Amino acid sequence: MDRTAHYMPGFGNDFETEALPGALPQGQNSPQKCAYGLYAEQLSGTAFTAPRGQNERTWCYRIRPSVKHTGRFEKIALPLWKSAPNVDPDVISLGQYRWDPVPHSTEPLTWITGMRTVTTAGDVNTQTGMAAHVYLVTASMVDEYFYSADGEILVVPQEGRLRFVTELGVIDVEPKEICVLPRGLVYRVEVLEGPCRGFVCENYGQKFDLPNRGPIGANCMANPRDFKTPVAAFEDRDTPSTVTIKWCGSFHRSSIDHSPLDVVAWHGNYAPWKYDLRTYSPVGAILFDHPDPSIFTVLTAPSGVEGTANIDFVLFRERWMVAEHSFRPPWYHKNVMSELMGNIYGIYDAKPKGFVPGGMSLHNCMLPHGPDRNAFEGASNSELKAEKLDETMSFMFETRFPQQLTAWAAKEAPLQDDYVDCWTSLDKKFDGTPGVK
């Protein structure tokens, strides 16, 4: 297997790739006999009858059919990886919360054992909602594989570099990049440079897609050409291995005698991909006022209600601030969406102190939030010249469902108990007289 990561550009494309010449059938999907003695198998990411523009499937040509990649299942416990619904009666999720970076562990942690759930929303059993996690990874998975039947996995690295060795190819990711691993895809995670820490959005619902641009038109925001899907790469190794499956919130392990990453060729549009966040082209106000943060949407997962997302992945990166006679940072607001934010690096303009790289915050639905006093006073009184908001990159997992805190997030993670006090020093400026204060 070529362990170098190679990619094909485009979002939602119908790709074809082969690691051995002639391994990919031409003109049909399921020949009576495949080249090299391979098995033909379809991996479907949507219902067979989904509309053409939403239908996703990939044909795989593999050394063994995937029925050979699992045996008898044994249920295992991963107590810090939770799924919705997970409502702890001893935890209050109603409030404004912020965390310092979760410290790295001294014990070896893999992708599976290093996952820590912060919030859950919706219901994994009805395939609605999401979960937000922090991962702490210090050790590579060796002859160990994983896949989730519960949803697709959006990975946002904050420290370290990871390699996802998947059935359909190899993806390397580092901070300022993201990747998405589809539901049902088998993979192994290796540490390229550690320790590794980052954020995960586990999407139970419809797959992430690019948002409609409306009057923005055909360009800017996330452009399809910047998404990279791996080329075919396979392993032909006979060695005792384990496959762990996440299914309806529970974890099950199965023992096999070979590597399941044996897809020699594939074609289709259901595949993993990566994206460099530095290629995101933001749009914004060029005269006055501050648009809704939806203009910073990189990805959206539909809910079935037009315009209301199951999840939005939103990016706040470097950009120019030029609006005249306007309050430039995010304004005070409360809305129906629940917002979990993470800081990849730098300073977030609405919270110049306290929201540090690796940290998180949660503002649940209909909970007011906005700039702290220092940010408000600074933005209200600064000279409004063109200014580059530089060296900053934060993101948001936003969902239509209330996000419920886990016991770990409420009691073990480094919660900032004084976060809500950042607004107490805001003073009343109203005195009944007209004019700008």
C-alpha positions in Angstrom: 0.0 0.0 0.0 1.3 3.5 -0.9 1.2 5.3 2.4 1.6 8.7 0.8 -1.6 10.7 0.8 -2.8 11.7 -2.8 -6.0 13.5 -3.6 -8.6 14.3 -6.3 -10.2 17.7 -6.2 -13.9 18.6 -6.1 -16.9 18.5 -3.7 -19.6 15.9 -4.4 -17.9 14.7 -7.6 -18.4 11.2 -9.0 -14.8 9.9 -8.8 -13.1 6.8 -10.1 -9.7 5.6 -8.9 -7.7 2.3 -8.9 -4.5 1.3 -7.1 -3.8 -1.5 -9.6 -4.2 -1.1 -13.4 -7.4 -2.6 -14.7 -8.9 -3.2 -11.3 -11.8 -0.9 -12.0 -14.5 -2.4 -14.3 -15.6 -0.2 -17.2 -19.1 0.1 -18.5 -20.7 -1.8 -15.6 -20.6 -2.0 -11.9 -20.9 -5.7 -11.1 -19.3 -8.0 -13.7 -19.6 -11.8 -13.4 -16.0 -11.9 -12.4 -13.9 -9.0 -11.4 -10.2 -8.5 -12.3 -7.6 -9.7 -9.8 -10.2 -12.0 -8.2 -11.8 -9.0 -6.4 -15.3 -8.8 -5.0 -17.7 -6.0 -6.1 -19.6 -4.3 -3.3 -21.7 -1.2 -3.0 -21.5 1.2 -0.1 -24.7 3.3 0.0 -24.8 6.5 2.0 -28.4 7.3 1.2 -31.6 5.5 0.5 -31.6 3.7 -2.9 -34.4 6.0 -4.0 -33.0 9.3 -2.9 -33.3 12.0 -5.6 -30.5 12.0 -8.1 -28.9 15.2 -6.6 -28.8 13.7 -3.2 -28.2 10.0 -4.0 -24.7 8.9 -2.8 -23.1 5.5 -3.2 -19.7 4.1 -4.0 -18.8 0.8 -5.8 -15.8 -0.9 -4.1 -13.7 -3.6 -5.6 -12.0 -5.4 -2.7 -10.0 -8.4 -1.7 -12.6 -9.7 0.6 -16.3 -8.6 0.9 -17.0 -6.6 4.0 -19.0 -9.5 5.5 -15.6 -11.0 6.2 -14.5 -7.9 8.1 -16.7 -8.6 11.2 -17.4 -11.6 13.2 -19.2 -12.1 16.5 -19.7 -8.8 18.4 -18.7 -8.2 21.9 -20.1 -5.0 23.6 -17.4 -2.8 25.1 -17.6 0.3 27.3 -16.3 3.7 26.2 -17.9 5.8 29.1 -16.7 9.2 27.9 -18.1 8.9 24.4 -21.8 9.7 24.7 -24.7 9.8 22.2 -28.0 11.7 22.2 -30.3 11.5 24.0 -28.1 11.9 27.0 -29.8 14.2 29.5 -28.1 14.0 33.0 -30.5 15.1 35.7 -27.6 16.4 37.8 -26.3 18.7 35.0 -27.7 22.1 34.1 -27.3 22.8 30.4 -29.1 26.1 30.5 -26.5 28.8 30.7 -23.5 30.4 29.1 -20.4 28.1 29.4 -16.8 28.4 28.5 -13.9 25.9 28.9 -10.1 26.2 28.9 -8.3 23.8 26.7 -8.6 20.2 27.8 -5.1 19.2 29.0 -3.3 16.3 27.4 -3.3 13.0 29.2 -0.2 11.2 30.4 -1.7 7.8 29.4 -1.6 6.5 25.8 -4.9 7.4 24.1 -6.1 6.3 20.6 -8.8 7.8 18.5 -11.3 5.5 20.2 -10.2 5.8 23.8 -9.3 9.5 23.6 -12.8 10.8 22.6 -14.5 13.1 25.2 -18.1 14.1 24.6 -19.0 17.7 25.5 -22.6 18.0 24.3 -25.3 15.9 22.6 -28.4 17.0 20.8 -31.3 15.3 19.2 -31.6 11.5 19.0 -29.1 9.1 17.4 -31.8 6.5 17.0 -33.9 8.7 14.8 -30.9 10.1 13.0 -31.4 13.7 14.1 -29.1 16.1 15.8 -25.4 15.8 16.7 -22.7 15.4 19.4 -19.7 17.6 19.9 -16.5 16.0 21.2 -12.9 16.8 22.0 -10.3 14.3 21.0 -7.0 13.7 22.8 -4.8 11.3 20.8 -1.2 10.2 21.7 -1.0 6.7 20.2 -1.7 5.2 16.8 -4.2 2.5 16.3 -2.3 -0.7 15.5 -4.2 -3.6 13.8 -7.3 -1.8 15.1 -10.1 -0.3 13.0 -13.3 1.7 13.6 -16.4 2.8 11.9 -19.6 4.6 13.0 -23.0 3.5 11.9 -24.5 6.5 13.7 -23.3 9.4 11.6 -20.6 11.1 9.7 -17.6 12.5 11.6 -16.3 16.1 11.0 -12.8 16.4 12.4 -11.3 19.9 13.3 -7.7 19.5 14.4 -6.3 22.1 16.9 -2.9 20.5 17.8 -0.8 17.8 16.2 -1.2 15.9 12.9 -3.3 12.8 12.2 -3.4 10.3 9.4 -6.8 8.6 8.6 -6.1 5.4 6.7 -9.5 4.5 5.3 -11.0 1.9 3.0 -11.0 4.4 0.2 -7.6 6.0 0.7 -5.3 8.0 3.0 -6.0 11.4 4.4 -3.5 13.5 6.4 -4.9 16.4 8.5 -3.4 19.2 10.6 -4.6 22.4 12.2 -6.3 24.8 9.8 -7.6 21.8 7.9 -10.7 19.7 8.4 -11.9 16.3 7.2 -15.1 14.3 7.0 -15.4 10.6 7.4 -18.8 9.2 6.1 -21.1 7.0 8.0 -20.1 3.3 7.6 -16.5 4.0 6.4 -13.9 1.8 8.1 -10.6 3.5 9.0 -7.6 3.5 11.3 -6.1 6.6 12.9 -2.4 7.1 13.2 -0.4 9.9 14.9 2.0 11.7 12.6 3.0 14.4 15.0 1.6 14.4 18.6 0.2 14.9 21.0 -3.0 15.6 19.1 -6.0 17.6 20.2 -9.0 18.8 18.3 -12.8 18.9 18.0 -15.3 16.5 16.4 -18.9 17.1 15.3 -20.7 13.8 15.0 -23.6 14.4 12.6 -26.5 12.0 13.1 -28.6 13.5 10.4 -28.4 14.3 6.6 -24.9 14.7 5.3 -22.9 17.9 5.2 -23.3 19.8 2.0 -22.2 23.2 0.7 -24.6 26.0 1.6 -26.6 27.7 -1.2 -25.0 31.1 -1.9 -28.1 32.9 -3.0 -27.3 36.4 -4.3 -23.6 35.9 -3.5 -23.5 33.9 -6.7 -21.1 31.2 -8.0 -17.9 32.1 -6.0 -16.5 32.7 -2.6 -17.1 31.0 0.7 -16.0 27.4 0.3 -15.3 26.6 -3.3 -15.8 23.0 -4.5 -12.3 22.7 -6.1 -10.6 23.1 -2.7 -12.1 19.8 -1.3 -9.8 16.8 -1.7 -10.8 13.2 -1.8 -8.1 10.4 -1.5 -7.1 8.1 -4.3 -7.5 4.3 -3.9 -4.9 2.6 -1.6 -5.3 -0.9 -0.1 -3.7 -3.2 2.4 -3.3 -7.0 1.9 -2.2 -8.0 5.4 -3.1 -11.2 7.2 -2.8 -10.3 10.9 -5.0 -10.5 14.0 -7.1 -7.3 14.1 -10.1 -5.8 15.8 -12.9 -3.7 14.3 -14.9 -1.5 16.7 -18.4 -0.3 15.5 -20.5 2.5 17.0 -24.1 1.6 16.5 -27.1 3.4 18.2 -24.8 4.9 20.7 -23.2 1.6 21.8 -19.8 0.2 21.0 -19.2 -3.3 19.8 -15.9 -5.0 19.0 -15.2 -7.9 16.6 -12.0 -9.9 16.0 -10.8 -10.8 12.5 -7.6 -12.2 11.0 -6.8 -9.5 8.4 -6.8 -5.8 7.6 -10.3 -4.6 6.3 -8.7 -1.8 4.3 -8.6 -3.9 1.2 -10.4 -1.8 -1.5 -8.2 -1.9 -4.6 -10.4 0.3 -6.8 -13.6 2.3 -6.4 -15.9 4.7 -8.1 -18.7 6.9 -6.8 -19.6 10.0 -4.8 -19.7 8.6 -1.2 -16.2 9.1 0.1 -14.1 10.9 2.7 -12.5 14.3 2.0 -10.4 17.0 3.5 -10.5 20.8 3.2 -8.0 23.5 3.9 -9.8 26.3 6.0 -7.2 28.8 4.7 -8.9 28.6 1.3 -12.3 29.7 2.7 -13.0 33.1 1.1 -15.2 35.2 3.5 -17.7 37.7 2.4 -19.0 40.6 4.5 -20.2 44.2 4.8 -18.3 46.7 2.7 -20.2 49.8 3.8 -22.1 49.5 7.1 -23.6 47.0 9.7 -22.7 43.5 10.5 -24.4 40.6 8.6 -25.7 37.5 10.3 -22.9 35.0 11.0 -24.6 32.6 8.5 -22.4 34.3 5.8 -19.5 32.4 7.3 -21.0 29.0 6.8 -18.6 26.4 5.4 -20.9 23.4 5.5 -24.5 22.7 6.3 -26.4 19.6 7.1 -30.1 20.0 6.2 -32.9 19.2 8.7 -35.8 18.8 6.3 -37.1 22.3 7.2 -35.9 24.6 4.5 -33.4 27.1 5.8 -33.1 25.5 9.2 -30.0 23.3 9.6 -29.6 20.2 11.6 -26.0 21.4 11.8 -24.0 24.4 10.4 -20.2 24.4 10.5 -19.3 28.1 10.6 -15.7 29.6 10.3 -14.5 32.9 11.7 -11.1 33.5 10.1 -8.8 36.4 9.2 -10.6 39.1 7.3 -10.8 42.9 6.7 -13.1 45.0 8.8 -14.2 48.1 6.9 -17.8 49.0 7.8 -18.5 52.7 8.5 -20.3 54.0 11.6 -20.9 50.4 12.6 -20.3 48.2 15.7 -18.0 45.7 14.0 -17.8 42.7 16.3 -20.8 40.3 16.7 -23.7 42.1 18.3 -25.6 41.0 21.4 -28.2 38.4 20.4 -30.2 35.3 21.3 -31.6 32.9 18.7 -33.2 29.5 18.2 -29.9 27.8 17.3 -27.5 26.4 19.9 -23.9 27.4 19.4 -20.8 25.5 20.4 -17.7 27.4 19.5 -14.0 26.3 19.5 -10.8 28.4 19.1 -8.2 26.9 16.7 -5.7 29.7 17.2 -5.5 33.4 17.9 -7.9 35.9 19.5 -11.6 36.0 18.9 -12.8 39.6 18.4 -15.9 39.4 20.7 -13.9 37.8 23.5 -10.3 39.2 23.6 -9.6 37.4 26.9 -10.6 34.0 28.2 -11.5 32.3 24.9 -8.1 30.8 24.2 -6.8 28.4 21.5 -8.1 24.9 22.3 -10.9 26.4 24.4 -14.7 26.1 23.8 -17.9 27.9 24.6 -21.5 27.0 24.6 -24.5 29.3 24.2 -27.7 27.3 24.0 -30.8 28.2 22.2 -32.5 31.4 23.4 -29.6 32.2 25.8 -28.4 35.8 25.2 -24.7 36.3 24.6 -22.3 38.8 22.9 -19.2 40.9 23.5 -17.7 41.3 26.9 -17.2 44.8 28.3 -13.7 45.2 26.9 -14.8 44.2 23.5 -17.9 46.4 23.6 -16.0 49.5 24.8 -13.2 49.0 22.4 -15.4 48.6 19.4 -17.7 51.4 20.4 -14.9 53.9 20.8 -12.2 52.9 18.3 -11.4 54.9 15.1 -13.3 53.2 12.3 -10.5 52.8 9.8 -9.9 49.7 7.6 -8.5 47.1 9.9 -7.2 43.5 9.3 -8.6 41.0 11.8 -5.5 38.9 11.7 -4.1 35.7 13.2 -7.5 34.3 14.3 -9.5 31.2 13.4 -12.5 30.0 15.4 -15.4 27.9 14.4 -18.9 27.0 15.5 -21.0 23.8 15.5 -24.5 25.3 15.4 -27.7 23.1 15.6 -31.4 23.6 15.8 -31.5 21.3 18.8 -30.6 22.2 22.5 -27.2 20.9 23.3 -27.1 18.9 26.5 -23.9 19.0 28.6 -22.3 15.7 29.6 -21.3 15.0 33.1 -17.7 15.1 31.9 -18.1 18.5 30.4 -19.8 19.9 33.5 -17.7 18.3 36.2 -14.3 17.1 34.8 -13.4 19.4 31.9 -11.7 22.7 32.7 -14.9 24.8 33.0 -14.4 28.5 33.6 -16.8 29.1 36.5 -16.5 32.9 36.1 -17.4 33.1 32.4 -20.9 34.4 32.9 -19.4 37.3 35.0 -17.8 38.8 31.8 -21.0 40.7 31.3 -21.6 41.9 34.9 -19.5 45.1 34.4 -21.6 46.3 31.5 -23.1 49.5 32.8 -26.3 51.4 32.0 -25.6 54.3 29.7 -29.2 55.4 29.3 -30.1 58.7 31.1 -33.2 59.9 29.3 -31.4 62.5 27.2 -31.2 62.3 23.4 -28.0 61.8 21.6 -25.3 59.2 21.2 -23.6 58.2 24.4 
